[in-house]
Amino acid sequence: MPSARGKLTEQLLRGIRQNRAKVVVIDITGVPTIDSTVANHLVKTVEASRLDGRQRLITGLSSEIAQTLVTIGVDLSKMNAVGDLQGGIEEAERLLGYTVSITSEAKAGEIPA
């Protein structure tokens, strides 16, 4: 499995470069638990995207995964964690300076024609 984890990191970093991404959202929603080896690799992947000059967000951290990260000594204050994917996307938009505004054509709750 080590090669699969390395391939994931390699694909992520390649995608960041190819798409010239400024913010990376890594969503692990639905992952119930991880062992220390996978936790360490996750941290290294997040750190690699930071070293590549990108803002990074991790979403969907369960309490079990957070506990594993703390147990292996990860300082969670150094990881920009957001509760869920929707929150992560909203935070990414904020980091990029995007704002959402309602125009007269599309008022809240209406679907434009």
N, C-alpha and C positions, 0 to 999 in steps of 0.2 A: 503493500500500500504506500510506502514512501514515495515511489515514483508518481503515483496518482496525485499526492499532495503537492509535490514539486511541479507537476504539470499544471495544476490549478493555479499556483502562484505565477508561473511563467505565462499562462494564458491571460491572467488578470493584468499583469504588468504590460504585456503586449497590447492588450485592448486599451489600456490607459494611454499608451503612446500613440497607437493608431488613431484613436478617437480624440486625442488631445484633451482628455478629460481633466477637469479642474477639481472635481469632487468625485469621490468613490464611495458608494453605499454598498456595504457588504451585509447582506441580510441572512441571518441564520435562524429565522423563524421556523419552527417545526423540528428543530434539532433538539431532542430531549436531553441528551447528555453527551459529554465528550470525555475522553481520557486525557491524561496530562500530555501525551505525545501530540494529539490533535490540537489541544489547547495551545501548546507551544508553537505549533505550526501556524495556527490562526493568528497569534500575536506577531509572529515573524512576517506573515503576509501583510497584516495591517501596517507594520513598521516599514516594510519594503515600499508600500505605496506612499507612505509619508516621506521616505528618503527620495522618492521620485518626484517630490515637490507637490504632492496632491493633498488636498483636504480629504480626510477619510472619516466615514461614519460607519458604525456597526449597529445593526438593528436586530431586534428579535432575541436578545439575550434572555434566556430563561434564568430563574434564580439558581437552578442547579449548575448551569454553565458559568454563571457569575461566581458561584462558590468555588468551582474547580479553578477558575482563573486566579481567584484570591489565594487558594490553597497552594498553587504553584508559584506564588509570589508576584503576580502581575498587578501593577498599580493601575487600577481601573480609572483613576483620575486622568491618566495619560491617554485613555481611549475615549473618543467621542462617541458615547453610546446613547442611542435613542430607542425608546420603547418598542416602536413598531415601524414597519416599512413606510406607512403613510407619514408618520412623524419624521422619518429619515429623509423622505423626499421633500417635505416642507422645509426641513433644516438645510438641505442641499440648495434649495431655491433661495433661501435667506442668505446663505454663504455666497451665492453667486450674484446677489443683489436683485433677484427677481421679485416683483410684487404682483399680486393679483388684484385687479380692479374690476368693478362691475360697471359695464357701460350701459347707456340708455337702451341699447338694443337687447341686452341680456340681463334682466334683473334677477336678483336672487330667487332661485327656485323655478325659474322659467327656462325653457329650452328654446334657443333661437330658431326661427323658421328657416 
